[in-house]
Amino acid sequence: MRVSVALPGALRPYAHGRAEVAVDVPDGTTVDGLLDRLAESEPALERRLRDERGVLRRYVNVYLGDEDVRTSGLLGHPLRDGDRVLVLPSVAGG
């Protein structure tokens, strides 16, 4: 099945300039498994999303639909064909 990962401008240079990356994953793949597969094809992006232990960095937000996967417990949620995952780094400043 195919799932897309949408990236904001700040992360696009680490995915060859793409705003969206299509990722082929086996049926039953979870959001966390999607990030594993994305890491294989886009290692520079992986270093910005997860730490050396494979844990989402605290300033990275990942959404499945309207749900933040970290706060809703959806990291282990199985994806469906055509799902779209949005990755957003937190923005700070004043």
N, C-alpha and C positions, 0 to 999 in steps of 0.2 A: 504494500500500500504506500501511498505517497502523502507526506505531510509537509507543509510549508512553514518556514521560520522567517518571520518578518523582523528586519533589523533597522534601527534608526541610523541616521547619518553618522553618528559617532562610532558605530561599530562596523560600518560598511567597508572601511579600508582593510579590515581583518578578514573579509569574506570576498576579496577580489572586486570590491566596489558594488556588490549586489545588495539591493534593498530586500530581496527575498531569496531564500535558499530552499530549494525543493530537496527533500530527503526521502529516499526510499527505505522503508523499515518493514520488518515482518509484522504480520498480524499479532495483536496483543502487546505491541511495544508500548511502554509507558513514556511519560514525559521525560523522566530521568534517562531512559534508554534512548530516546530521541537525542538528548544532549550527548550521550556517549557516541552515537553514530555521527552526529555533527562534528564532534571532536576529531574523529578519524579523517574527515574530509577537510576540515578547517581548523588545524591546530593553533594557528595564531588567534583565532576567535576564542577557542577553548580557554586559553590563558587569561582572557578578559572576563569569562563567565564563571569559571570555577577555580578553586584553589588547588594546591598540589594534592590534597586528599580527595578531590572530586566533589567537594561541597560548593554549592552556589555561593558566590561572593555576596556579602551582606548588602552591597550596593547595587546588585543586579536583581531586577524584577522580571519574572517570567509569567506570562498570562496565557491561559487556555480559554478562549472566548473572553468573557469579562472577569474571569476568576484568576486571582493571584495564586499560582500553584503552591507557593511557600506557605502562605497563611491559611489556605483552604485545604491543605494536605493532598493536593492533586499531583504532586511529583510522581507518585506511584500509580496514577490514573492511566488506564489503557487508552490509547488514542484510536481514532477512527480514520479511515481513508478520507482525505480531503481536509482534515483538521488544520487549523492555522494557529501557530504559537507565536506570540509576540515577545521579544526580548527587549527590555528597556533598562539602561543603567540609570540609577538615581541621579538627580540633578540637585546640586547644592549651591548655595550662594546667597547673595543678598542684594 
